[in-house]
Amino acid sequence: MQQEIEDYILHHIDPEPEYLRQLNRDTHVNCLYANMCSGHLQGRLLKMFVRMIAPRNILELGTFTGYSALCLAEGLPDGGSVHTVEINDELEDFIRSHVEASDVADKVHILFGDALELLPALDTEWDLVFIDANKRNYLDYYNLVLPHVKPGGFIIADNTLWYGKVTDGSHDAQTKGILEFNDFVAADKRVEKVMVPLRDGLTIIYKLPHEPEQ
């Protein structure tokens, strides 16, 4: 997206709450790969998705510094919750301090560990799942969570354009993981899906209320 267009958009949408602005700044000052932070535009979109879908139980795979988890939690009604899973426990103090400084700390539950190991123990029906973790494992995440997404629920997958590598012939493991995921979801008759070219690509997946006829 051209910088002028992005700046125009940011001046015509809701501002970041102060705690998110501070988190974004601290992420860029203190963390490697700070571009993994969802940021202002995508964060407001995630909150809006939650407003539209009206979930109560949200699962996030890949917390990073907590920006997207807080945006998801912002849109929740009272009693709603976000369970977010992060593999890098070195970020724990950073994440918890910023979550506790937010207005939605009571709605965010942070789990540390490998999502592939933790997910089988989370016996919950999810209204919305946000996938933004290890790109190599996207299809494994999808296959693990889809049975636990309620009929009529949603999965949102981030980075599905993967810096344009999905079309440039790249063969690294992360690109292969995204390509495998994209191809599988495109052919999956259990869901409806649309890919949005926002930032690095968002795929929005709707689980059909009934299994398709064979």
N, C-alpha and C positions, 0 to 999 in steps of 0.2 A: 504494500500500500504506500502511495506517495506520502511523504512526511506532511506536506501541506494539507492533504485530505484528512490524514489522521488527526492533525492538530485541529482542523475544523470540527471533526466529529467530537473530539474530546471537549471542545468548548460548547457543544450542543447536547450533551448528555449529563446525567447526574454526576456530581463530583464524587471523588473518593471520600469516604469518611477519613478523619484525621488518622485513626489508628492504622488504616490501610496505606495511607500515604507514607506514614512513618515506616511501616513494614517494608514497603517497596524500596524506600530509600536505604534502609538498613540491609536489605538483601543485596542491593547493588554495591554497597560499601564493603560488606563482610563475606560474601559468598561467591565461590566460583560458579560459573554457568548461571549468572543472575538472570539471563534471558529466559530461563525456565519459569520465572515468576509470571503468573497470568497477566498481571497489569490491569490498568484502569479500564480499557475498553472490554476486554474479555471478562474481567471481573463483573462489570455491570451487566453484561450479557448473561453470565451464569446466574446472577441474582434474578434477572428477569425470567429466565427459564424456570427457576424455582417458583416464582410468583405464578407463572402460567400453568405449570404442572401440578402445583400444590401438593408436593410429596410430604410425607412425615418421616420416612426413614431413607436417608441418603448414605451411600457408600462412596468414598473416594479412594482410589488407588494411586498413591504418589502424592504425598503432602508437600514435599520440598520445604518451603519455609512457612506454609500455612495460608498464603494469600487466597487461593481458590477455595479452601475449606471455609474461611471466614465469609467469603462472598456467597457461597452456597447457604451458609447458616443465616445470613442476613435475610434471605427471602422466606425462611421457614416460619410457620405459625408457632404459637406457644405449644410446647410439648413435642415439637419436631427435633430431630437430631441428625448430625453428620458424624459418621464413623470414618475416620481417615487413617490410612495405613502408610507408614513411611519406613523404608528399610534402613536409612542412614541414622542410627541413633546418636551420632555425633551432633546432630541438629536439635536434639531434644530440648536442651535448655533454651535455645534461640526460639524454637517454635512455641514452647509453653509460655515463655515470657510475653510473646506478642499475642497469643490467644488470650491470656489472662488480662491483657491490657485492652481488649476489645469489648464491645457491647454485647457480644453473643457467645461469651466463653462457656456459658452453661449448656449450649447446644452442640458443642464440639467435643468429640471423644477421640483421642489420639492413640493409635496402636503402633508399636514399633516392631518390625520384623519383616520377613519375606511374605508378601501377599499370597504367594502360591502355597505357603505352609499355613498361613493364618485363615484363609478364606473357608476351608472346609469346616472349621470350628465355629464360624459365624452363622449360626442357624437362624437367619433373619430373612424375611421377605422385604426386598428393597423396592421402593417406588422409583428411585433414580440412582444410577451409578455413573460416576465420572472417572474415566480411565485416563491416567496421565503418569504412568510408571514406566518400567523398563520396556522399551519398544520391542525387544526380542521376544517378550512374553505376551504381547497383546492378545494373540489368539488363545493362549492358555487362560488368560484372565477372562476373556469373553466366554469361553466354554464353561468356566467355573461359575461365573456370576449369572449367566442368562437363566438357568433353571430357578434361581432365587429372585429374579425380577418378577414382580407381580404382572399378570396379564394386563396390558394397557400401560405398563411402566416404560421407562426410558433408560437407555445407556447413551452417554455422550463420551466420545473418544477424542482426545486431543492429539495434535501432531500427525494427523493422518495424511498430510502432504509432505511432511518430513523434509523441509527446506528445499522442496522441488526434486529431491532425489528419487521420488517415485516414478519419475519420467525420464531421468537422465542416464539410466543404465547402471547406477551404482549397485555394488554387490556386497557392501558391508553388512554385518549381522543385524544392525538396527533397521536398515532399509529393508532387508529381506523380511524381518518380522512385521514391519508395517505393510509391505506388499502382500504377504500371506494373509494378514488380518483383513485388509481391504478387499481382497479377492473373495475370501470366505464370506464376509458379511454381505457383499454385493449379491452373492448367490443364495443366501440364506432365506428361505421362504417363510421362516417363522417370524420375520421382522420386516418392517418398512424402514427405509434409510435414506438420508440425504446428506451430502457432503457440502460444507460451507467453507469457502476460501478465506476465512478470517484468520489473521496471523499465520499460523503454520498448519491450518486445516482442522476443522471440527466436523466429526461425523455424528449425526444425531440419529439414534436408532430407537424405533418404537416396537415393543414386543406386542404382537397381535394378540387379541383377547382369546382367540381359539387357534388350536393347531391347524395348519393348512391341510386340506384334503390331499391324500397321496394319489 
